[in-house]
């Protein structure tokens, strides 16, 4: 490795002129190599590099490292100021699309976002330490999935198809990303055909 040894130390060359018994020598030198430990700069600057890259990285990388998303932070524990739940179902051409468990709970960082899931049943948990409103678009941002009138996560319309959105059993014609996450909001997004009027979600239990 140029300028250093393989073990991360720096080589210094000490050229000292010596005279032979017969007189000075112009070209003969003894080279004393000394090794001094030098900092491993790659290790020192790795955390800084990661933070700098996060600024230009994908939103998915931001979630993986627990960075703030839309003003929603990833905290050490669930907030208690707001504690409400919603149910989301995405129907992709007649088949339920997966809404995974542990959305908003990064595997690589010990924290939990204010919007998250614990189970793969479509129950959204809103547990925040402050008073503020949230939308379905906020949840999809934490989930790192697209949401608009043409696509909801993996459910995407093709030519000749459409999307229908239902909120609390009633058709919703606006931007699905703007649906407010109120207590026990029942949200169904269908991409199709086929389309069927959804059955209201009532299995709230103690939520």
MDTraj code that builds the backbone (N, CA, C; nanometers):
import mdtraj as md
import numpy as np

residues = "UNK UNK UNK UNK UNK UNK UNK UNK UNK UNK UNK UNK UNK UNK UNK UNK UNK UNK UNK UNK UNK UNK UNK UNK UNK UNK UNK UNK UNK UNK UNK UNK UNK UNK UNK UNK UNK UNK UNK UNK UNK UNK UNK UNK UNK UNK UNK UNK UNK UNK UNK UNK UNK UNK UNK UNK UNK UNK UNK UNK UNK UNK UNK UNK UNK UNK UNK UNK UNK UNK UNK UNK UNK UNK UNK UNK UNK UNK UNK UNK UNK UNK UNK UNK UNK UNK UNK UNK UNK UNK UNK UNK UNK UNK UNK UNK UNK UNK UNK UNK UNK UNK UNK UNK UNK UNK UNK UNK UNK UNK UNK UNK UNK UNK UNK UNK UNK UNK UNK UNK UNK UNK UNK UNK UNK UNK UNK UNK UNK UNK UNK UNK UNK UNK UNK UNK UNK UNK UNK UNK UNK UNK UNK UNK UNK UNK UNK UNK UNK UNK UNK UNK UNK UNK UNK UNK UNK UNK UNK UNK UNK UNK UNK UNK UNK UNK UNK UNK UNK UNK UNK UNK UNK UNK UNK UNK UNK UNK UNK UNK UNK UNK UNK UNK UNK UNK UNK UNK UNK UNK UNK UNK UNK UNK UNK UNK UNK UNK UNK UNK UNK UNK UNK UNK UNK UNK UNK".split()
xyz = np.array([
    [0.0853, -0.1185, 0.0000],
    [0.0000, 0.0000, 0.0000],
    [0.0888, 0.1233, 0.0000],
    [0.0772, 0.2131, -0.0935],
    [0.1662, 0.3294, -0.1038],
    [0.1609, 0.4136, 0.0219],
    [0.2788, 0.4497, 0.0721],
    [0.2852, 0.5401, 0.1861],
    [0.2628, 0.4724, 0.3185],
    [0.2493, 0.3418, 0.3243],
    [0.2237, 0.2786, 0.4525],
    [0.2460, 0.1302, 0.4449],
    [0.2375, 0.0654, 0.5637],
    [0.2532, -0.0781, 0.5712],
    [0.1168, -0.1438, 0.5713],
    [0.1120, -0.2743, 0.5542],
    [-0.0145, -0.3460, 0.5441],
    [-0.0901, -0.3482, 0.6756],
    [-0.0164, -0.3291, 0.7873],
    [-0.0854, -0.3335, 0.9165],
    [-0.1350, -0.1963, 0.9602],
    [-0.1333, -0.0974, 0.8708],
    [-0.1874, 0.0337, 0.9031],
    [-0.0880, 0.1263, 0.9690],
    [0.0416, 0.0921, 0.9704],
    [0.1413, 0.1819, 1.0257],
    [0.2100, 0.2556, 0.9141],
    [0.2716, 0.3674, 0.9504],
    [0.3368, 0.4528, 0.8509],
    [0.4859, 0.4274, 0.8532],
    [0.5431, 0.4092, 0.7389],
    [0.6864, 0.3857, 0.7284],
    [0.7588, 0.5167, 0.7097],
    [0.8639, 0.5389, 0.7874],
    [0.9469, 0.6586, 0.7731],
    [1.0891, 0.6153, 0.7397],
    [1.1455, 0.6781, 0.6401],
    [1.2805, 0.6442, 0.5973],
    [1.3766, 0.7484, 0.6523],
    [1.4765, 0.7005, 0.7292],
    [1.5763, 0.7895, 0.7867],
    [1.7064, 0.7646, 0.7127],
    [1.7429, 0.8513, 0.6210],
    [1.8655, 0.8349, 0.5432],
    [1.9777, 0.9087, 0.6130],
    [2.0787, 0.8344, 0.6581],
    [2.1899, 0.8939, 0.7315],
    [2.3191, 0.8650, 0.6563],
    [2.3948, 0.9679, 0.6298],
    [2.5207, 0.9501, 0.5572],
    [2.6272, 0.8990, 0.6518],
    [2.7052, 0.8007, 0.6069],
    [2.8126, 0.7446, 0.6868],
    [2.9414, 0.7490, 0.6064],
    [3.0472, 0.7610, 0.6775],
    [3.1772, 0.7632, 0.6121],
    [3.2457, 0.6298, 0.6321],
    [3.3151, 0.5874, 0.5292],
    [3.3943, 0.4651, 0.5406],
    [3.5286, 0.5019, 0.5996],
    [3.6003, 0.4014, 0.6464],
    [3.7331, 0.4337, 0.7021],
    [3.8194, 0.5087, 0.6039],
    [3.7987, 0.4906, 0.4763],
    [3.8841, 0.5537, 0.3784],
    [3.8394, 0.6928, 0.3403],
    [3.7284, 0.7408, 0.3957],
    [3.6830, 0.8737, 0.3596],
    [3.5346, 0.8763, 0.3357],
    [3.4832, 0.9916, 0.2986],
    [3.3388, 1.0069, 0.2796],
    [3.2886, 0.9217, 0.1641],
    [3.1706, 0.8812, 0.1774],
    [3.1049, 0.8077, 0.0697],
    [2.9851, 0.8879, 0.0233],
    [2.9735, 0.9078, -0.1081],
    [2.8675, 0.9922, -0.1615],
    [2.7337, 0.9210, -0.1694],
    [2.7426, 0.7891, -0.1969],
    [2.6183, 0.7227, -0.2320],
    [2.5749, 0.6167, -0.1325],
    [2.6557, 0.5864, -0.0350],
    [2.6196, 0.4797, 0.0554],
    [2.5447, 0.5391, 0.1745],
    [2.4230, 0.4861, 0.2020],
    [2.3417, 0.5309, 0.3146],
    [2.2826, 0.4092, 0.3830],
    [2.2636, 0.4225, 0.5100],
    [2.1892, 0.3219, 0.5839],
    [2.0485, 0.3751, 0.6022],
    [1.9491, 0.2972, 0.5710],
    [1.8094, 0.3379, 0.5788],
    [1.7472, 0.2732, 0.7017],
    [1.7120, 0.3564, 0.7996],
    [1.6491, 0.3064, 0.9213],
    [1.4988, 0.3256, 0.9078],
    [1.4267, 0.2152, 0.9077],
    [1.2817, 0.2208, 0.8950],
    [1.2194, 0.2140, 1.0335],
    [1.1464, 0.3145, 1.0661],
    [1.0742, 0.3162, 1.1935],
    [0.9262, 0.3140, 1.1630],
    [0.8519, 0.2497, 1.2459],
    [0.7071, 0.2416, 1.2267],
    [0.6370, 0.3100, 1.3413],
    [0.5453, 0.4024, 1.3079],
    [0.4641, 0.4719, 1.4061],
    [0.3177, 0.4478, 1.3746],
    [0.2409, 0.4051, 1.4727],
    [0.0983, 0.3841, 1.4445],
    [0.0322, 0.5136, 1.4007],
    [-0.0499, 0.5050, 1.2996],
    [-0.1264, 0.6208, 1.2549],
    [-0.2734, 0.5860, 1.2641],
    [-0.3606, 0.6846, 1.2794],
    [-0.5034, 0.6553, 1.2937],
    [-0.5600, 0.5874, 1.1706],
    [-0.6533, 0.4979, 1.1937],
    [-0.7279, 0.4369, 1.0844],
    [-0.8381, 0.5338, 1.0444],
    [-0.8076, 0.6189, 0.9451],
    [-0.8996, 0.7262, 0.9084],
    [-1.0310, 0.6729, 0.8533],
    [-1.0279, 0.5557, 0.7888],
    [-1.1524, 0.4995, 0.7394],
    [-1.2462, 0.4672, 0.8547],
    [-1.1875, 0.4158, 0.9647],
    [-1.2701, 0.3846, 1.0814],
    [-1.3182, 0.5106, 1.1490],
    [-1.2294, 0.6102, 1.1604],
    [-1.2648, 0.7346, 1.2282],
    [-1.3788, 0.8064, 1.1596],
    [-1.3773, 0.8067, 1.0268],
    [-1.4736, 0.8868, 0.9527],
    [-1.5932, 0.8065, 0.9026],
    [-1.5976, 0.6749, 0.9335],
    [-1.7094, 0.5941, 0.8855],
    [-1.8437, 0.6452, 0.9351],
    [-1.8618, 0.6775, 1.0669],
    [-1.9926, 0.7296, 1.1101],
    [-2.0309, 0.8587, 1.0407],
    [-1.9305, 0.9484, 1.0192],
    [-1.9600, 1.0744, 0.9522],
    [-1.9998, 1.0487, 0.8084],
    [-1.9292, 0.9539, 0.7441],
    [-1.9612, 0.9221, 0.6053],
    [-2.1025, 0.8696, 0.5931],
    [-2.1425, 0.7831, 0.6870],
    [-2.2779, 0.7280, 0.6837],
    [-2.3805, 0.8383, 0.6962],
    [-2.3584, 0.9324, 0.7884],
    [-2.4539, 1.0410, 0.8074],
    [-2.4632, 1.1296, 0.6843],
    [-2.3483, 1.1555, 0.6207],
    [-2.3501, 1.2372, 0.5001],
    [-2.4227, 1.1667, 0.3870],
    [-2.4006, 1.0367, 0.3745],
    [-2.4664, 0.9631, 0.2685],
    [-2.6158, 0.9557, 0.2902],
    [-2.6594, 0.9559, 0.4172],
    [-2.8020, 0.9486, 0.4437],
    [-2.8761, 1.0682, 0.3873],
    [-2.8075, 1.1827, 0.3832],
    [-2.8731, 1.3011, 0.3313],
    [-2.9091, 1.2869, 0.1844],
    [-2.8329, 1.2066, 0.1114],
    [-2.8587, 1.1887, -0.0306],
    [-2.9108, 1.0495, -0.0622],
    [-2.9313, 0.9680, 0.0423],
    [-2.9741, 0.8313, 0.0195],
    [-3.1238, 0.8249, -0.0016],
    [-3.1712, 0.7057, -0.0334],
    [-3.3140, 0.6844, -0.0546],
    [-3.3878, 0.6948, 0.0771],
    [-3.5183, 0.7220, 0.0720],
    [-3.5967, 0.7241, 0.1951],
    [-3.5903, 0.5920, 0.2700],
    [-3.5781, 0.4813, 0.1971],
    [-3.5683, 0.3520, 0.2634],
    [-3.4463, 0.3464, 0.3539],
    [-3.3345, 0.4061, 0.3085],
    [-3.2156, 0.4100, 0.3921],
    [-3.2395, 0.4942, 0.5154],
    [-3.3146, 0.6028, 0.5002],
    [-3.3459, 0.6873, 0.6159],
    [-3.4216, 0.6092, 0.7205],
    [-3.5189, 0.5286, 0.6779],
    [-3.5948, 0.4505, 0.7742],
    [-3.5077, 0.3444, 0.8383],
    [-3.4202, 0.2830, 0.7593],
    [-3.3345, 0.1778, 0.8116],
    [-3.2463, 0.2288, 0.9242],
    [-3.2063, 0.3563, 0.9182],
    [-3.1211, 0.4136, 1.0213],
    [-3.1999, 0.4968, 1.1220],
    [-3.3356, 0.4908, 1.1147],
    [-3.4181, 0.5596, 1.2132],
    [-3.4185, 0.7103, 1.1994],
    [-3.3957, 0.7633, 1.0790],
    [-3.3970, 0.9072, 1.0588],
    [-3.5410, 0.9591, 1.0540],
    [-3.5593, 1.0883, 1.0845],
    [-3.6921, 1.1471, 1.0842],
    [-3.7525, 1.1450, 0.9440],
    [-3.8813, 1.1119, 0.9345],
    [-3.9538, 1.1071, 0.8082],
    [-4.0807, 1.1903, 0.8226],
    [-4.0921, 1.2974, 0.7454],
    [-4.2094, 1.3854, 0.7488],
    [-4.2384, 1.4369, 0.8900],
    [-4.1342, 1.4655, 0.9629],
    [-4.1518, 1.5149, 1.0988],
    [-4.1861, 1.4067, 1.1983],
    [-4.1812, 1.2823, 1.1552],
    [-4.2121, 1.1684, 1.2419],
    [-4.0809, 1.1031, 1.2825],
    [-4.0530, 1.1026, 1.4099],
    [-3.9248, 1.0498, 1.4556],
    [-3.9362, 0.9043, 1.4978],
    [-3.8217, 0.8429, 1.5097],
    [-3.8118, 0.7041, 1.5543],
    [-3.7527, 0.7082, 1.6954],
    [-3.8379, 0.6809, 1.7947],
    [-3.7999, 0.6994, 1.9339],
    [-3.7689, 0.5661, 2.0019],
    [-3.7141, 0.5773, 2.1218],
    [-3.6764, 0.4576, 2.1962],
    [-3.7982, 0.3799, 2.2454],
    [-3.9106, 0.4479, 2.2589],
    [-4.0318, 0.3792, 2.3020],
    [-4.1540, 0.4462, 2.2399],
    [-4.2685, 0.3797, 2.2479],
    [-4.3900, 0.4317, 2.1872],
    [-4.4387, 0.5550, 2.2622],
    [-4.4888, 0.6530, 2.1865],
    [-4.5437, 0.7732, 2.2488],
    [-4.6799, 0.7451, 2.3108],
    [-4.7168, 0.8268, 2.4084],
    [-4.8413, 0.8057, 2.4823],
    [-4.9392, 0.9220, 2.4707],
    [-4.8993, 1.0306, 2.4092],
    [-4.9895, 1.1447, 2.3963],
    [-5.1077, 1.1109, 2.3057],
    [-5.0805, 1.0470, 2.1926],
    [-5.1838, 0.9983, 2.1014],
    [-5.1665, 0.8475, 2.0896],
    [-5.2768, 0.7741, 2.1051],
    [-5.2710, 0.6282, 2.0931],
    [-5.4009, 0.5813, 2.0299],
    [-5.4030, 0.5734, 1.8962],
    [-5.5217, 0.5337, 1.8218],
    [-5.4818, 0.4321, 1.7153],
    [-5.5830, 0.3701, 1.6526],
    [-5.5561, 0.2661, 1.5549],
    [-5.6490, 0.2796, 1.4351],
    [-5.6031, 0.2287, 1.3210],
    [-5.6802, 0.2254, 1.1982],
    [-5.6635, 0.0874, 1.1351],
    [-5.7505, 0.0568, 1.0398],
    [-5.7352, -0.0683, 0.9647],
    [-5.7239, -0.0357, 0.8163],
    [-5.6245, -0.0939, 0.7513],
    [-5.6004, -0.0727, 0.6087],
    [-5.6043, -0.2059, 0.5360],
    [-5.6782, -0.2101, 0.4263],
    [-5.6786, -0.3272, 0.3380],
    [-5.6515, -0.2801, 0.1959],
    [-5.5617, -0.3488, 0.1276],
    [-5.5308, -0.3205, -0.0125],
    [-5.5687, -0.4451, -0.0926],
    [-5.6610, -0.4294, -0.1853],
    [-5.7076, -0.5416, -0.2662],
    [-5.6563, -0.5231, -0.4087],
    [-5.5690, -0.6125, -0.4496],
    [-5.5036, -0.6042, -0.5801],
    [-5.5681, -0.7063, -0.6738],
    [-5.6594, -0.6562, -0.7607],
    [-5.7291, -0.7438, -0.8560],
    [-5.7943, -0.8623, -0.7850],
    [-5.8641, -0.8293, -0.6778],
    [-5.9411, -0.9292, -0.6043],
    [-5.8663, -1.0045, -0.4970],
    [-5.7363, -0.9824, -0.4857],
    [-5.6565, -1.0541, -0.3858],
    [-5.5943, -0.9557, -0.2862],
    [-5.5954, -0.9898, -0.1575],
    [-5.5358, -0.8997, -0.0579],
    [-5.3853, -0.8844, -0.0787],
    [-5.3390, -0.7617, -0.0775],
    [-5.1950, -0.7343, -0.0845],
    [-5.1378, -0.7350, 0.0569],
    [-5.0132, -0.7751, 0.0669],
    [-4.9501, -0.7870, 0.1987],
    [-4.9239, -0.6502, 0.2599],
    [-4.9591, -0.6382, 0.3870],
    [-4.9213, -0.5225, 0.4687],
    [-4.8409, -0.5808, 0.5844],
    [-4.7098, -0.5758, 0.5778],
    [-4.6262, -0.6542, 0.6695],
    [-4.6332, -0.6070, 0.8150],
    [-4.5937, -0.6958, 0.9022],
    [-4.5690, -0.6591, 1.0411],
    [-4.4398, -0.5787, 1.0489],
    [-4.4269, -0.4992, 1.1529],
    [-4.3044, -0.4246, 1.1859],
    [-4.2714, -0.3133, 1.0879],
    [-4.3716, -0.2646, 1.0142],
    [-4.3507, -0.1394, 0.9406],
    [-4.3238, -0.0305, 1.0441],
    [-4.2230, 0.0506, 1.0213],
    [-4.1907, 0.1575, 1.1161],
    [-4.1132, 0.1110, 1.2376],
    [-4.0642, -0.0130, 1.2341],
    [-3.9797, -0.0646, 1.3428],
    [-3.8532, -0.1197, 1.2775],
    [-3.7523, -0.0347, 1.2541],
    [-3.6329, -0.0774, 1.1806],
    [-3.5609, -0.1922, 1.2489],
    [-3.5176, -0.2890, 1.1687],
    [-3.4458, -0.4038, 1.2237],
    [-3.3050, -0.3673, 1.2686],
    [-3.2466, -0.2649, 1.2051],
    [-3.1065, -0.2310, 1.2339],
    [-3.0914, -0.1243, 1.3412],
    [-3.2021, -0.0683, 1.3877],
    [-3.1960, 0.0396, 1.4866],
    [-3.3006, 0.0137, 1.5945],
    [-3.2633, 0.0308, 1.7191],
    [-3.3557, 0.0042, 1.8280],
    [-3.4436, 0.1265, 1.8531],
    [-3.5445, 0.1432, 1.7668],
    [-3.6378, 0.2542, 1.7818],
    [-3.7683, 0.2172, 1.7135],
    [-3.8714, 0.2996, 1.7358],
    [-4.0026, 0.2732, 1.6783],
    [-4.0636, 0.4056, 1.6336],
    [-4.1135, 0.4089, 1.5092],
    [-4.1760, 0.5305, 1.4578],
    [-4.3145, 0.5478, 1.5179],
    [-4.3616, 0.6715, 1.5185],
    [-4.4945, 0.7014, 1.5735],
    [-4.6040, 0.6280, 1.4980],
    [-4.5810, 0.6001, 1.3690],
    [-4.6743, 0.5217, 1.2883],
    [-4.6075, 0.3876, 1.2590],
    [-4.6741, 0.2787, 1.2933],
    [-4.6102, 0.1485, 1.2765],
    [-4.7140, 0.0371, 1.2776],
    [-4.6690, -0.0832, 1.2480],
    [-4.7508, -0.2030, 1.2606],
    [-4.6765, -0.3038, 1.3473],
    [-4.7528, -0.3876, 1.4138],
    [-4.6939, -0.4979, 1.4901],
    [-4.7263, -0.6329, 1.4275],
    [-4.8376, -0.6378, 1.3547],
    [-4.8870, -0.7628, 1.2982],
    [-4.9200, -0.7431, 1.1498],
    [-4.9263, -0.8519, 1.0729],
    [-4.9526, -0.8402, 0.9288],
    [-5.1011, -0.8434, 0.8949],
    [-5.1837, -0.7783, 0.9762],
    [-5.3289, -0.7819, 0.9571],
    [-5.3872, -0.6470, 0.9156],
    [-5.3014, -0.5493, 0.8845],
    [-5.3500, -0.4195, 0.8386],
    [-5.3801, -0.3200, 0.9485],
    [-5.3576, -0.3557, 1.0742],
    [-5.3807, -0.2620, 1.1842],
    [-5.2635, -0.1643, 1.1936],
    [-5.2955, -0.0363, 1.1802],
    [-5.1962, 0.0701, 1.1931],
    [-5.2014, 0.1246, 1.3345],
    [-5.0870, 0.1394, 1.3958],
    [-5.0771, 0.1969, 1.5302],
    [-5.0242, 0.3389, 1.5195],
    [-5.0966, 0.4325, 1.5744],
    [-5.0499, 0.5709, 1.5853],
    [-5.0237, 0.5957, 1.7331],
    [-4.8969, 0.6054, 1.7687],
    [-4.8582, 0.6259, 1.9084],
    [-4.7523, 0.7356, 1.9106],
    [-4.7977, 0.8559, 1.9370],
    [-4.7108, 0.9738, 1.9250],
    [-4.7000, 1.0458, 2.0587],
    [-4.5876, 1.1129, 2.0824],
    [-4.5686, 1.1849, 2.2086],
    [-4.6189, 1.3286, 2.2048],
    [-4.6834, 1.3680, 2.0946],
    [-4.7292, 1.5054, 2.0813],
    [-4.8595, 1.5089, 2.0021],
    [-4.9352, 1.6181, 2.0186],
    [-5.0603, 1.6343, 1.9463],
    [-5.0325, 1.6822, 1.8038],
    [-5.0722, 1.6031, 1.7076],
    [-5.0642, 1.6421, 1.5680],
    [-5.1486, 1.5423, 1.4886],
    [-5.1866, 1.5815, 1.3686],
    [-5.2654, 1.4935, 1.2835],
    [-5.1730, 1.4155, 1.1905],
    [-5.2228, 1.3006, 1.1457],
    [-5.1472, 1.2159, 1.0538],
    [-5.2378, 1.1750, 0.9389],
    [-5.1771, 1.1423, 0.8268],
    [-5.2508, 1.0980, 0.7092],
    [-5.2027, 0.9606, 0.6648],
    [-5.2790, 0.9003, 0.5760],
    [-5.2364, 0.7714, 0.5208],
    [-5.1060, 0.7882, 0.4434],
    [-5.0878, 0.9054, 0.3832],
    [-4.9618, 0.9316, 0.3144],
    [-4.8424, 0.9293, 0.4082],
    [-4.8617, 0.9740, 0.5327],
    [-4.7542, 0.9667, 0.6311],
    [-4.7167, 0.8211, 0.6590],
    [-4.8184, 0.7380, 0.6738],
    [-4.7913, 0.5964, 0.7000],
    [-4.7161, 0.5329, 0.5836],
    [-4.7585, 0.5616, 0.4605],
    [-4.6903, 0.5049, 0.3439],
    [-4.5473, 0.5590, 0.3331],
    [-4.5248, 0.6817, 0.3777],
    [-4.3888, 0.7367, 0.3759],
    [-4.2990, 0.6592, 0.4717],
    [-4.3501, 0.6280, 0.5893],
    [-4.2731, 0.5473, 0.6840],
    [-4.2523, 0.4069, 0.6277],
    [-4.3556, 0.3547, 0.5624],
    [-4.3491, 0.2211, 0.5015],
    [-4.2561, 0.2202, 0.3805],
    [-4.2311, 0.3363, 0.3223],
    [-4.1487, 0.3502, 0.2015],
    [-4.2149, 0.2839, 0.0805],
    [-4.3461, 0.3081, 0.0673],
    [-4.4211, 0.2561, -0.0455],
    [-4.4968, 0.3704, -0.1125],
    [-4.5184, 0.3623, -0.2443],
    [-4.5903, 0.4692, -0.3148],
    [-4.7394, 0.4659, -0.2833],
    [-4.8018, 0.5839, -0.2855],
    [-4.9459, 0.5947, -0.2669],
    [-4.9971, 0.7132, -0.3472],
    [-5.0794, 0.6839, -0.4464],
    [-5.1426, 0.7865, -0.5277],
    [-5.2652, 0.7232, -0.5943],
    [-5.3248, 0.7917, -0.6904],
    [-5.4453, 0.7385, -0.7542],
    [-5.4159, 0.6265, -0.8543],
    [-5.2897, 0.5946, -0.8744],
    [-5.2538, 0.4884, -0.9684],
    [-5.1835, 0.3705, -0.9025],
    [-5.1389, 0.3895, -0.7791],
    [-5.0647, 0.2807, -0.7140],
    [-5.0739, 0.2938, -0.5626],
    [-5.0889, 0.1791, -0.4972],
    [-5.0852, 0.1710, -0.3512],
    [-4.9976, 0.0524, -0.3146],
    [-4.8764, 0.0811, -0.2722],
    [-4.7779, -0.0237, -0.2439],
    [-4.7566, -0.1070, -0.3712],
    [-4.7818, -0.2369, -0.3649],
    [-4.7581, -0.3227, -0.4815],
    [-4.8774, -0.3284, -0.5765],
    [-4.9911, -0.2735, -0.5367],
    [-5.1109, -0.2748, -0.6222],
    [-5.1059, -0.1565, -0.7183],
    [-5.0964, -0.1862, -0.8475],
    [-5.0755, -0.0825, -0.9475],
    [-5.1715, -0.1028, -1.0642],
    [-5.2350, 0.0058, -1.1066],
    [-5.3311, -0.0064, -1.2163],
    [-5.2576, -0.0106, -1.3500],
    [-5.3155, -0.0869, -1.4431],
    [-5.2660, -0.0937, -1.5801],
    [-5.3667, -0.0252, -1.6716],
    [-5.3383, -0.0253, -1.7994],
    [-5.4261, 0.0393, -1.8959],
    [-5.5664, -0.0223, -1.8901],
    [-5.6668, 0.0624, -1.8850],
    [-5.8045, 0.0164, -1.8792],
    [-5.8519, -0.0191, -1.7404],
    [-5.7664, -0.0023, -1.6393],
    [-5.8028, -0.0356, -1.5017],
    [-5.8190, 0.0928, -1.4204],
    [-5.8602, 0.0769, -1.2953],
    [-5.8805, 0.1944, -1.2098],
    [-5.8624, 0.1571, -1.0639],
    [-5.8686, 0.2574, -0.9803],
    [-5.8567, 0.2396, -0.8360],
    [-5.9816, 0.2938, -0.7683],
    [-6.0305, 0.2198, -0.6722],
    [-6.1416, 0.2661, -0.5895],
    [-6.0976, 0.2661, -0.4445],
    [-6.1337, 0.3732, -0.3739],
    [-6.0941, 0.3888, -0.2340],
    [-6.2202, 0.4033, -0.1495],
    [-6.2188, 0.3370, -0.0353],
    [-6.3313, 0.3405, 0.0563],
    [-6.2825, 0.3862, 0.1937],
    [-6.3585, 0.4744, 0.2557],
    [-6.3265, 0.5221, 0.3903],
    [-6.4513, 0.5078, 0.4766],
    [-6.4409, 0.4228, 0.5757],
    [-6.5534, 0.3958, 0.6659],
    [-6.6790, 0.3552, 0.5907],
    [-6.6585, 0.2706, 0.4895],
    [-6.7701, 0.2164, 0.4141],
    [-6.8246, 0.3046, 0.3043],
    [-6.7660, 0.4231, 0.2847],
    [-6.8140, 0.5172, 0.1833],
    [-6.7051, 0.5416, 0.0788],
    [-6.7461, 0.5602, -0.0476],
    [-6.6452, 0.5891, -0.1514],
    [-6.5692, 0.7181, -0.1197],
    [-6.4404, 0.7145, -0.1458],
    [-6.3533, 0.8304, -0.1240],
    [-6.2932, 0.8668, -0.2588],
    [-6.3202, 0.9884, -0.3053],
    [-6.2790, 1.0260, -0.4414],
    [-6.1547, 1.1156, -0.4443],
    [-6.1038, 1.1517, -0.3309],
    [-5.9878, 1.2407, -0.3274],
    [-5.8565, 1.1643, -0.3337],
    [-5.7501, 1.2353, -0.3016],
    [-5.6160, 1.1771, -0.2984],
    [-5.6068, 1.0835, -0.1776],
    [-5.5814, 0.9543, -0.1988],
    [-5.5753, 0.8630, -0.0842],
    [-5.4670, 0.8986, 0.0165],
    [-5.3638, 0.9670, -0.0293],
    [-5.2562, 1.0054, 0.0624],
    [-5.3023, 1.1073, 0.1657],
    [-5.4160, 1.1734, 0.1374],
    [-5.4665, 1.2757, 0.2291],
    [-5.5727, 1.2228, 0.3266],
    [-5.6000, 1.0948, 0.3225],
    [-5.6977, 1.0376, 0.4160],
    [-5.6470, 1.0546, 0.5583],
    [-5.7254, 1.1159, 0.6458],
    [-5.6795, 1.1359, 0.7837],
    [-5.6816, 1.0054, 0.8633],
    [-5.5799, 0.9852, 0.9427],
    [-5.5729, 0.8667, 1.0273],
    [-5.6415, 0.8979, 1.1608],
    [-5.7731, 0.8884, 1.1598],
    [-5.8522, 0.9098, 1.2811],
    [-5.8735, 0.7757, 1.3510],
    [-5.9240, 0.7815, 1.4718],
    [-5.9448, 0.6594, 1.5489],
    [-6.0423, 0.5663, 1.4777],
    [-6.0016, 0.4409, 1.4594],
    [-6.0821, 0.3354, 1.3978],
    [-6.1233, 0.3674, 1.2537],
    [-6.0414, 0.4432, 1.1838],
    [-6.0673, 0.4645, 1.0410],
    [-6.0535, 0.3313, 0.9684],
    [-6.1512, 0.3018, 0.8841],
    [-6.1550, 0.1764, 0.8087],
    [-6.1287, 0.2108, 0.6625],
    [-6.0084, 0.1772, 0.6142],
    [-5.9636, 0.2202, 0.4811],
    [-5.9440, 0.0989, 0.3916],
    [-6.0061, 0.1035, 0.2741],
    [-5.9905, -0.0042, 0.1762],
    [-5.9524, 0.0579, 0.0420],
    [-5.8447, 0.0075, -0.0172],
    [-5.8001, 0.0513, -0.1496],
    [-5.8076, -0.0682, -0.2426],
    [-5.8836, -0.0528, -0.3499],
    [-5.9002, -0.1602, -0.4477],
    [-5.8438, -0.1180, -0.5832],
    [-5.7675, -0.2083, -0.6431],
    [-5.7181, -0.1895, -0.7791],
    [-5.7767, -0.3023, -0.8624],
    [-5.8417, -0.2667, -0.9723],
    [-5.9067, -0.3715, -1.0508],
    [-5.9527, -0.3220, -1.1860],
    [-6.0438, -0.3964, -1.2447],
    [-6.1399, -0.4874, -1.1805],
    [-6.0768, -0.6196, -1.1361],
    [-6.1530, -0.6968, -1.0562],
    [-6.2922, -0.6744, -1.0139],
    [-6.3005, -0.5805, -0.8940],
    [-6.4213, -0.5309, -0.8685],
    [-6.4486, -0.4453, -0.7529],
    [-6.5708, -0.4990, -0.6779],
    [-6.5621, -0.4962, -0.5481],
    [-6.6764, -0.5329, -0.4637],
    [-6.6823, -0.4353, -0.3471],
    [-6.8024, -0.4078, -0.3008],
    [-6.8145, -0.3207, -0.1856],
    [-6.7561, -0.3913, -0.0634],
    [-6.6606, -0.3288, 0.0041],
    [-6.5934, -0.3972, 0.1144],
    [-6.6846, -0.4168, 0.2357],
    [-6.6564, -0.5242, 0.3072],
    [-6.7252, -0.5512, 0.4332],
    [-6.6600, -0.4656, 0.5418],
    [-6.7369, -0.3928, 0.6209],
    [-6.6780, -0.3084, 0.7258],
    [-6.5916, -0.3890, 0.8228],
    [-6.4812, -0.3290, 0.8632],
    [-6.3928, -0.3940, 0.9614],
    [-6.4451, -0.3626, 1.1011],
    [-6.4694, -0.4657, 1.1788],
    [-6.5280, -0.4453, 1.3124],
    [-6.4487, -0.5149, 1.4229],
    [-6.3424, -0.5838, 1.3876],
    [-6.2688, -0.6622, 1.4872],
    [-6.1633, -0.5751, 1.5576],
    [-6.2104, -0.4758, 1.6281],
    [-6.1188, -0.3845, 1.6942],
    [-6.0726, -0.4372, 1.8303],
    [-6.1504, -0.5209, 1.8919],
    [-6.1132, -0.5720, 2.0235],
    [-6.0935, -0.4587, 2.1227],
    [-5.9771, -0.4566, 2.1864],
    [-5.9453, -0.3534, 2.2840],
    [-5.8689, -0.2358, 2.2259],
    [-5.8559, -0.2327, 2.0955],
    [-5.7787, -0.1256, 2.0309],
    [-5.8550, 0.0059, 2.0359],
])
top = md.Topology()
chain = top.add_chain()
for i, resn in enumerate(residues, 1):
    res = top.add_residue(resn, chain, resSeq=i)
    for name in ("N", "CA", "C"):
        top.add_atom(name, md.element.get_by_symbol(name[0]), res)
traj = md.Trajectory(xyz[None], top)
